[in-house]
Amino acid sequence: MKNNMTTGSGIKGTSNKRLVPELRFPEFKKDGEWEERRLGDLCEIGNGKDYKHLNKGRIPVYGSGGYMTSVDDFLYDGDSVCIGRKGTIDRPIFLTGKFWTVDTLFYTHSFCYCLPKFLYWVFQQIDWYRYNEAGGVPSLSKKTIENIKYSFPSPAEQQKIAGCLSSMDEEISAMKEKVEQLKIHKKGLMQKLFPVVGKFVPELRFPEFKNDGGWKEVILGEAFERISEKNVNNNRNVLTISAQYGLVCQYDYFNKNVAAANIKNYYFIHKGDFAYNKSRSQGYPFGVIKSLRRYESGVVSTLYICFRAKTNCCIDFYEQYFDTDLINDEISKIAQEGARNHGLLNISIDDFFYRIKVLVPHSSEQQKIAECLSSIDELISQYENKVILLEQHKKGLMQQLFPKLQNHNN
């Protein structure tokens, strides 16, 4: 089935309700107001179907949660805006070419006076949960979608707006790709700058340290001291560990109020201190170690093990070290031994400080490695901030390119 987009204003469902966006491209300023139209008069809504009778192939299959698998036949061939029928109903997907959708995902076709890519941006303006028809799993019906009304400009203006926003999406995607490439580069570099498990010399070494010999193995308690200071001043900056951002404020990160929490007995830590979360986390089978970098001080649950580097240790170096397989291998080994002896996959405070071993190069080599990896972190952070700014700019632009007051009536 090919899409069948036509243009023209003489279609049923056109009302006298008109709106104008705050921002308009110069060539359309004299075109008058946008016309409110019923979505069912602009396109047809197609039902997804079961794909299990099909063979494996190259045609992608999508559900309300996104890509699922690939098969050897297609349900539709062309541009289409898809929206969840059940489950995830607020994340429209734009598809082009041959594809198949399952019964949890509607697709659109046979467009009239409406460009598919513009409709995709319109779908992002709609509060889909307003039209939820189920008390349990969120659900939409074809009839409900067809009866939603939205204001539309001429196809030429639709094309201009869609092109503008699509180009911003491409720029954001390119920036995100740079972030991912830098992360991959850093991961590969870390595998060479730190010794592999069982070795004492890294594969890649800065020239001035090539004759320094192997790194020294010490127990963690020799390089770090435990923090047991409690929250006597009732500091309310309650921290939690994020695998990506380190120790972060719960209120900022989770957007929840922790004022009622009983935090008087929490551990009090300063900037540069470390905390170990004994709970399992994806990618870190036996816990995560992170440092406090974003705030001058804060408090963490007594379920964490807190510690700080002694004066001869480089904090930045160990912040990178604790993201390697070296520490994960040590922690998992001790935890598994404890499980055999006590039946609990955990690690005690004594075992953490007096059985976990860390590798220590000369302080100047620590600093050199830290500077190298931190410079990559700074680049990653810069690109991530650019992504945030671009996404904020796009959001603001969308608010101006579409009329503010839309009357979505069923």
N, C-alpha and C positions, 0 to 999 in steps of 0.2 A: 504494500500500500504506500503510495507516495503522498507527501503533503500537498494540499490543494489550496494554497494561499491566493486569495483574490482581493482586489481593492474596490472601494466604492462606498458611498454613504447611504445608499437606499436599502438598508437592511432592517428587518423587524427588530423591535426591542429598543430602538433609539428613543431616548426621552429628551425633554427640554432642559434637563438639569445639566449645567455646564460649569466647568472650573478651569482655573489657570494656575500653573505652577509659579513659584516665586522666581525661579531662574529659568530662562528660556534662551535658546540659541538665536542669534540676531535674525536669521532668515525666516524664523517662525513667529516673530513678535506680532506680526499683523495678521496671523492666521486665525485669530479669534480664540474662543475658549474650547477646552476639551469637551467631548461629549460622553455622557454616561451611557454605558452599554452593559447589557447582561452577558456574562461570560458564555452562557450556552448559545448565544447568537454569534459568537466570535470563533468558536471552535467546537469540535465534538470530543467528548470524553470517552476514551476506550478502556475496556476492562482488561486487566492482566489475566493470564491463563497458566495452568499447570504446565511445567516443562519436562516432567520426569519421563515422559514417553519418548523424548528426544535423545539423540546421541551426543556425545562430546564433540565440540567443534570450536569455532572461533567467534560465534555470535554471543555477545555478553548478555547475561540474564540479571535483571535488577529487581530488588524488592524495596520496601519502604526504608530499609536500613542501608541501601546501596547495592554495590555489585555482589553477586552471589556465586556465579559459575559461568561457564561458556558452553553453548550447544551448537547444533548444526542447522538450525532453522531460525527464522526471524518472524516476529509478530508485526513489526512495523519497520519501514525504511524511510528515513527522513528526519527532519528536525521535530523535536517534541519536548514539551514541558511535562514532567511527571510529578504527581503529588500522591502522598500516601493515602490509601483507602482505610488502612487499619495499622495501628502501632504508631510509627513516627509520621505524623500528619503535618508537621510544620517545616519540613525541609524539602523544598522543591528541587528537582534535579533536571538539568537540561541535557538531553541526549540528541545525538545526530548520527545518521547512518543506520545500519541494521541493528536491531536489538529485540529482546524479549523481556516482558515484565510479568511477574507473578501476580496472583490475585490480590495482594496487599498493596499494589501500586497502580494507580490510574495513569494513563498516558493521554496526550492530546493530539488531535490531527484535524485535517480539513479546515484550515484556518481561513477566516473571512474578515477582511479589514483589520487584520491583526498579524503582526510579525511574531513568529515563535519566540525569538530571543527577547523581544520586548515583553511578551507575556511572562517570560521567566522572571523578569525584574518586577512585573506587577505582582506575581505570586509571592514575591518576597516582601511586598508591602502589606499583604493580607494577614490579619490575625486569625490563623486557621483554627486555633482552639476555641474561638468564639462560635465556631460552627460544629464543634464536637457533638456527636449524636449518641454517645455511649457513656455510661457511668463508670465502666471499668476501663478496658483498653480503648484509647481514643479512636474514633471512627468517623469517616465522612461518607456521604452518598453522592452519586452522580447528580441527582436532582438538586441537592444543596449547593454543590459547586456551580451548576448551571445557572442558578438563580442569584448568585452573587453579582452585584453591580459595581462597575469601576469606570472611571473616566479615561478616555483614550483620545490621543491626538491623531493627526493624519499619519498614514504609513511612512511618509518621508520623515516626519519628526520622530516617530517611533524608531526608525532606523538610526537616526542621529544619536538619540539617547542610548539605545542599546549598544551602539558602537563605542560611545564614550565610556560607559560603565564596563563593557567587555575589555577595553584596552587597559582600564585600571585593574581589572582582575588578572590580566596577563602580567602586568607589572608586579602585582602582589605575589603571583605564583612564581615569577622569576626570582623575586627576593627570597621567598621561602626555599626555593631550590638552592640558592647560594648558602643559606643557613644549613641545610641538610648536607651539602657538599663539604662545608667547613667542619661540620661535626664528624663526618666520615674521615676527613683528612686528619683531624685531631685524634680520633680513635686509633687510626693506623700509626700515627706518630708516637702516641703513648705506648703502643705495643713494642716499639723499638727503643724508646728512651728509658723504659723501665725493664728490668730483667724479667724473663718469663719465669713461671713457677718452677722452683728447683734450681735456678741459676743465680749467680751473684754479680754477673756483668751484663749490662744491656747490649743489645745488638748495635745500637747507634749511640755514639758518645761524642761530645764536643772535643775538639782536638786537644785542648789544654788538660783534659782529664784522662786521656787514653792510657797513660802510664801510671795511673793512681791505684790500679789493682781492683779487686772486687769490693762490692758494697759490704758493709758490716751488718751482721744480723744481730739484733738486740730484741729483748722482750719489750712489748709496748709500754710497760710500766717504767722502763728506763728512759724513754723519750718523752713520756707524758705523765702528768699527775692527775689523779681523780679530783673532780669537783663535787663537793657535798654541801656547799653553802646553800641554805634554804632562803626562801623568799620572805625575809623578816620585814622588809619595807612594803610588802603588799604590791609589788610591781605587777601591773595588769597586762603587760605585753606578753601574752601567752603564745608560745611558739610551737610549731609542729614541723616535721621534716617533709620537705618536698624533694623527690628524687632529682627534679630539674633545677630548682631554685635554692636548694639548701634549706636552712632554718628560716621559716617565714612566719609572720604573725597570723594566727588563726583567723582573726577578724578580717584582715586584709585578704587572705588567701581564700578562705571559705565563705566570706561575707556573712559571718554569724557572730552574734554577741556572746562573749564568754564571761560577761560581768558576774553572772551567778555562779560561776565555777568555784570550787573550793581549791584555791591556788596558794594558800598560805604556806603549805609544805612543799611546794614545787622547788626544783633546783633553780638557783639564780646564776645566770651565765653572762659573760661579757663578749663583746665583739672579738672574733678570732678563736673563741672556744669551740670545741667539738661536742657533738651528741651522737650517741649510737642508739638507733631504734631496733629493738630486738624482734619486732614483728616482721613477718614476711612481706615482701613487696616485689612486684613484677620486675624481673631482671636482676634482683638482689635476693637470692633464695634464703639468706639467713640474716637479713637486716640491712640497714643503710647507715653510713656514717657521713655526717655533713657538718660544716662549720657555720657559725653565725657571722654573716657578712653585711646584712642590710640594716641592722640596727645596732645601737651602742650596747644595749643590754636587753634581757628578757628572761622569762622563766619557762621551764619545760617540766613535763610530768616526771614523777619519780620512777616511772617505768623505763625511762631512758637512762643510759649510762653516759655521764658527762665528764669531759676531761680537757685539759689544755696542754699545749706544748711547753716543754721546758726551754730555757733561754737559748740553748744551742740548736734548736730545731727551727726550720723554716716553715711557717704556717702554710704559706702558699704551696710549697712543695707537697706537704702531706694532704692538703686539700685535693690535689691531683692524685696522689698516691692512693687515697681511699676510694678512688673511682676505678681502680685497676683490679685485675683478677688476683693479684698478690694477696690483698687483705681478704677478699671474698673467699679465697681458697683456705686461708688460715682459720677464718671464723667458722666456715662450714665443717672443716675437719674437727675442730674442738667441739662444735655443737653435736656432730654425729657421734663422737666418742661419748659425750655426756648422755646422749639418747640410749646408747647401748648399756650404760651403767645405771641410769636412773629412769629411763623410759620417757624422758622429756627432751624434745628437740629445742634446746635452749642453751644459753651460755651464762654462767654466773659472773659476778663482778670480779671475783678472784681469778677465774680462768681468763677473763677478758684482759686483765692487766698483767697477769703473770704467766700465761701460756701462749698468748698470741705473740707472734714474732713479726717484726718489721725490719725492712732493709734500710740502712742509713749510709748514703754516700757522704763525702766531705761537704761541709756547709756551703762552700762556694759552688759546688756542683748542684746541690739542692737549689740554690738561688737561680742558677743558669737554667735549669729545667723548668722551674716555676715561671720564670720570665718568658720563656719560649711558649709554654702552654697558655699562660695568662694572656699573652698577646693575641692568641687565636680566640680565646674566650671573649676578649674585648671586641674583636671583629664580629663574632657571632652575636654578641649583645647589640652592637650597632645595627646589624641587619635586622635583628628581631625588633628593635625599636622602630626601624623604618617601616617594617610590616605593620606594626601597631598604628603608626601615624598614617600610613596609606589607607588602612582599613577604617580609621576614624574619618579621614577625608572623604572616602567613598560613601560612608554612612551619611555624612553631612551633605554631600552632593546629591545623594538620592532623595533626601528630605526636601531639597530645593527643586529638583527636577520633576518631582511628582506633586500634584496638588495636595495641600495639607489636609483638606477636609474631604474625605471620601465617605459616601453613604452606602455601605455594604448591606443591602437589604435582601433578605430571602423572600 
